[in-house]
Amino acid sequence: MATLSLYIMLFVIALFANGLSALAGGGAGLLQLPALLFLGLPFVLALATHKIASVFLGVGATLRHLKEGKLDVRLLLTLFFFGVPGVILGALWVLKWQNHVAELVLGFFTISVGLYSWLSPTLGVASEPKNREGLRFWMGGFGLTLIGVLNGSVTSGTGLFVTLWLILWFGLSYGQAVAYTLVVVGLAWNGVGALTLALQTEVLWLWLSPLILGALLGGYAGAHLSILKGNRLVKRCFEVLTLLVGSSVIYKALST
């Protein structure tokens, strides 16, 4: 494939994946990472390259959500301090996996995210704050640590896992949860995971420019649309794509 056409393809993939992720509260890895795998990259190389690019999803989305000025600093810090240790552990753990095993896990997690979202059409319609103090707060934090492990290793749909956890456990509305996920997971968690992987394995630096540009523009545009329009239609499209992509990745893993 010619270099220019490859770069255009990478940019379009990143723009669409990160724009959809910014709308739905996670899921850039559901589209962007499998696309890198299908272009022939080994899993760990694709993961490290994707992680670095996905940080700029967080940059774009954060720039838009900070304009709203509605983020709770305490909850932001909770997501950061509970999640980051799990991200580091997961990023170190994935380096020991075999490619086909990691791809199988990626596929099954992708499908599970899609099915759960599909079966929960009214999830997070209204904000109902809960579990913000005492033991249940720490239990919620431990849940974020476990999701952080997945974020550092599997990366498939873990942003959406955080979004759903914030809704189910802490009682945020869908719109609120999306904002926190994009700021903390997109920027901080992915940044830590990207640095950990980059220090331990190779990164395909030549592919990063179009991926970063697409992630930055897609993150900002998706966050803007989620604030203005909501995301019911995009959520349904996202669910269909998660099922298709997850099935494709599983098929690829079983065929190698």
N, C-alpha and C positions, 0 to 999 in steps of 0.2 A: 504494500500500500504506500502510495506517495506520501511524503512527509506532510504537505499542506492538507491533503484530504484527511489524513490521520488526525492532525491537529484540529481541524474543523469538527470532525466526529467527536473527539474528546471534549471540545468546548460545548457542543450541543448536548452530549450526555450529561456533563456536569451541570449545565444550566437547567436542564429539565429535572434531573435527580435532586439537586439542591433546592430548586424552586418548590418542587412538590414536598420535599422534606420540611421546608420552612412553613408551608401551609398546614401540614398534617402533624407537626410536632415530632419529627423523626423519620428516618427511612432513606436517607441519601445512600447509605451502604447497601440498601436492598436493590438499587439499580446501578449505581456507579461501580461498586466492587465487582459484582458479577460481570459487568461489561468489560472490566479490565481482565478478568479471568478468561472470558471468551476471546479476548484479543491475544491470548497466549501467555500471559504472565503467570508465573508460579504464585501460589496463594500468599506466601509471606511477603514477596516483593509487591504484589498487587495491594495487599493490606497496608504496608508501610507508605506506599505512594498515595493511596486513597486517604489515609489518615492525615497526612500533611495537607492535602488539598482541602479536606473537609473542615479544617480549622477556619478556612476563609468563608465557609457557610456561616460559622459562628460570628465572624467579623461583620459580614453583611447584615445578618439578622439582628445582631446586637445594636448596630448603628440605628436600625429602624425602631426597635423596641424601647431603647433608652429615651427616644423622643417622647414616648408616652408617659414616662416618669411614674409608673405604677408598680415597680418591682420592690418586693420586701427584701431588704438587705440580709435579714436573719435567715430567711429561707434560701437565698442565694448562697450564703456561707455554709448552710447545712448541706446542700447538694455538693458543694465543692469539697468540703473536708471529709464527708463520708464516702464520696465517690472516688476521689483521686487515688487512695491506696488500692482499691479494687482495680482501677484502670492499669496501674503499674504492674500489679500481679498478673492480670490477664495478658498484658502485652509481653511479659517475660515468658508466660506459660505457652502462648501460641507458637513461639519459636521452636518448641519441642514437638509439635504436632506433625503428623504426616499430612500432605496436601489433601488427599481424598477424604480423610477423616474430618478435617476442618471444613471442607466443602459440604459434606453431608450435614454437619451441625448447622452450617450457614443456611442450607436449604430448609431444614426442619424448623429452625427458628423463624425463618421468613414466612413459612406457611402458617405457623402458629400465631404470629402477629396478625396476619391477614384474617384468619378465621375468628380470632377473638374480637377484632375490631368490627368485623362483619356482623357478629352476633350481638353487638352492643351499640345499637343505633342511637340510643339516647344518653350514652355515657358522657358525663361532664357537662350537662346542659346548664346547670346552675352551680354556683359556688356554695359549699357547705363546709366551712373550716372545721377540722377535727384532728385529733391525735398530735397536737402541737406541744404537749407537755409530758413530763414524767417518762415512765417505762415505754409507753406506746410511741413516744417521739423517738426513743433510741431504737425501738424495733423498726420504725420507718427508716431510720438512718442505716440500719444493718441491711435492709432491703436495697437501699441505694448502693451500698458497697458491693452486694452481689451483682447488681446490674452493671456496676463499674467493671467487675471482672469480665463480664460478657462484652462490654464496650471495648475493653483493651484487647480481647482475643477474637471473639466471633464477629463483632461489629455490626451484624445484620439486624437492623430494626431496633437497636438498643436505645436510640433516642425516643422511639415510640414506647418502649418499655418504661422509660422514665416518665414520659407523659402520662401513661396509664397508671403508674404507681402514684404519682402526685395526685391524680384524680381519685383513685380508689382509697388511698391511705390518708392523705392529707386534705382531701375534700376540695381541691381546686376545680374550677370550671375548665372546660377544654381549652378555651382561649388563654386563660392564665397559665395553665400547665405548659402549653406550647411555647409561650414566651420564656418561662424559666428553663425549659429544656434547651431551647436554641441558644440562650445566653451561656448557660453553665456547661451543658454537654457539648454543644457545637464549638464553643471557644475554649473552655478550660479543660474538660475531660479529653477532648480530641487533641488539644495541644500537648497535654502530658503524654497521652498515648503515642502521638506522633514522635515526640522527642525520644521516648523510651525505645521505640522500634528503630528509629533512625540511628541511634547509638549502637544498636545490636545487629542490624542487618542492612542490606542494600536498599537503595531507593532509586527509582527510575526518574532522575531529575529532568531529563529531556521532555517528559510528558507532563510535567507539573504546571508549566505556564498556562496552557489552555484549560487544564482542570481547575487551577486557582481562579482564573478569570471567570469561568462559568460558575464556580461555587460562590464567589463574591457577589456577582450580579444576581444569581438565582436566589441566594439567601436574602438579599435585600428586597427583591421583588416579591418573593413568596411571603415574607413577613409583612410587607405592605398590604398585600392582598388579603392576608388572614385578618389583619386589623380592620380593613375596610369592608370586606365582603363576607367573612366567615368561610367555612370550608366543607360544607356538607357534600356537595357534588364532588369536590376533589378527594374527599375522604373515601367516597365509594370507588372512584377510579383507582385510588391508591390501594385499596383492598384487593381489587382485581389484579393489579400489577404484582402485588406481593405473592399472591397464589401462583401466578404464571412464572415469575422469576424464581421463586423457591422450587417449583417443580422442575424447572430447567436446570438449576444448579444440582439438584439431587440426581437427575438423569445423567448429567455430565460426570458427576463423581462416580456413579455406579458403572459408567461405561468405560472408565479408564483403568 
